[in-house]
Amino acid sequence: MDNQLPLRLREDEQLELVASLEDGVVMVTTERLAVQLGARTVLEVEVEGVRRVELSVEHDVPATFSVVPYDPLRLPQVLTVPDSRLDDMLALLGTLGRRLRHTA
């Protein structure tokens, strides 16, 4: 499975959640968040470097997941969340959200 992940895990780093979305993959480890589009990692950031995450669900519009890093040189990412992946995304958002709230 590691060769399918957006990034190689560091020593003592553990994979927490992976959500495969319509246009990419989002991965949360014990230390980082990564977004992969196709074969390219477009965002790799320490959890402490994540400013905001959002899941937007509207009537008759595909859901979207967005992640905004603190570093302005790292581009925010917005991915489409298919209905079949909402539960996976909610689990990822809950885990990441709790960690962001407790990061000093």
QUIJO-V35123 format. One record per residue. N is the residue number from 1. PSI is psi in whole degrees, -180 to 180 (* if undefined). OMEGA is omega in whole degrees, -180 to 180 (NA if undefined). Layout:
N|PSI|OMEGA  N|PSI|OMEGA
This chain:
1|-33|-177  2|-33|-179  3|-8|176  4|-8|-176  5|152|180  6|-25|179  7|158|-180  8|135|180  9|141|176  10|166|176  11|135|-179  12|3|176  13|138|-179  14|143|175  15|130|178  16|-52|-178  17|147|173  18|130|176  19|118|176  20|121|-177  21|-178|-177  22|-43|-174  23|12|179  24|-169|-180  25|138|174  26|131|-179  27|136|174  28|128|175  29|-176|177  30|-15|-177  31|-29|-169  32|166|170  33|138|179  34|146|175  35|129|179  36|132|173  37|117|-174  38|-130|180  39|4|-173  40|129|174  41|115|-176  42|-15|176  43|131|174  44|116|-173  45|144|172  46|149|-179  47|-36|179  48|-18|-180  49|3|178  50|120|180  51|-44|-175  52|144|169  53|146|-180  54|145|170  55|118|-178  56|122|179  57|122|-179  58|161|177  59|130|175  60|21|177  61|136|178  62|142|178  63|151|177  64|148|174  65|129|178  66|146|178  67|131|-178  68|116|177  69|159|174  70|-41|-176  71|116|-178  72|-13|177  73|-12|176  74|122|-175  75|137|172  76|153|-179  77|139|177  78|125|-178  79|147|177  80|135|-180  81|109|178  82|152|-180  83|-38|-177  84|-12|-179  85|6|-179  86|-42|180  87|-43|177  88|-42|-178  89|-37|177  90|-40|177  91|-44|179  92|-45|-180  93|-40|178  94|-47|179  95|-49|-179  96|-42|180  97|-44|178  98|-41|-180  99|-39|179  100|-38|-179  101|-25|-176  102|13|178  103|126|-179  104|*|NA
